[in-house]
Amino acid sequence: MEAVYGWVKNLVCFYIFITAILHLLPKESYRKYIRFFTGLLLVILVLTPIFSLLRNKEDLYEKIEQAGFFQEMENLKLDTAYLESSQQEIYREEYEKAICMDMEQMVQRQELKAKKVEVSLTEDCRVEHIYIEAGFIDENEGYLEKAAFSEGTEYPAVYELQKELQDFYQVEKEQIEIVVR
C-alpha cells in the first residue's frame, strides 16, 4: 500500500511543479512545448508502477536489449545473404571468363583462330551453351553460319574441336554453336 501512496505523491508533486512552471513562463508560445514534454513525462510516471508490477525494470531493459540483438542478427543474416549472392555472381562471371580462355586454347590447338568465345552457365555453374566464332589461320576459307559438323566434312579441325568440347565439358552437340569464317 505504501508503494501506491508513493506513486500518488509523485504524481501530485509532478503536477504542482508543472503548474508552477507553466505560470512562470514569459511567453504563451512556450506552453505548448512544455505541455507536450510534460505529457510524455506524465505517461512515464503513470506507467512506471504498471511496469514494476509486471516485471522488474532490469528484466524490461534486458528484453529490450534482447529484441534489439535479435533484430541486429536478422539484419546481419540479410546482409550476409546479399553478399553471398553478389559474390556468387562474381564467381560465376570469373568462371565464365576462365572457361572462355580455356576454349580459346582448344581452338588454337586445332589450328584455328578464335574471334569470339562466349559461354553461358547454369545456376550450379555447369556449361549451358557454348558459342565460338572461329576462323582458319590462313583466312582463305568461306563463311558457314551455325553449321552442324560431322565426321568427314571439309572442316575436320572444327569437328575435332566440337568433339573435344563435348568430351571436356560434358555437353551435347545442341549446346555447342560454332561459326566458321
C-alpha positions, 0 to 999 in steps of 0.5 A: 500500500505504501508503494501506491501512496508513493506513486500518488505523491509523485504524481501530485508533486509532478503536477504542482511543479508543472503548474508552477512552471507553466505560470512562470513562463514569459511567453504563451508560445512556450506552453505548448512545448512544455505541455507536450514534454510534460505529457510524455513525462506524465505517461512515464510516471503513470506507467512506471508502477504498471511496469514494476508490477509486471516485471522488474525494470532490469528484466524490461531493459534486458528484453529490450536489449534482447529484441534489439540483438535479435533484430541486429542478427536478422539484419546481419543474416540479410546482409550476409545473404546479399553478399553471398549472392553478389559474390556468387555472381562474381564467381560465376562471371570469373568462371565464365571468363576462365572457361572462355580462355580455356576454349580459346586454347582448344581452338588454337590447338586445332589450328584455328583462330578464335574471334569470339568465345562466349559461354553461358552457365547454369545456376550450379555453374555447369556449361549451358551453351557454348558459342565460338566464332572461329576462323582458319589461320590462313583466312582463305576459307568461306563463311558457314553460319551455325553449321552442324559438323560431322565426321568427314566434312571439309572442316575436320579441325572444327569437328575435332574441336566440337568433339573435344568440347563435348568430351571436356565439358560434358555437353551435347552437340545442341549446346555447342554453336560454332561459326566458321569464317 
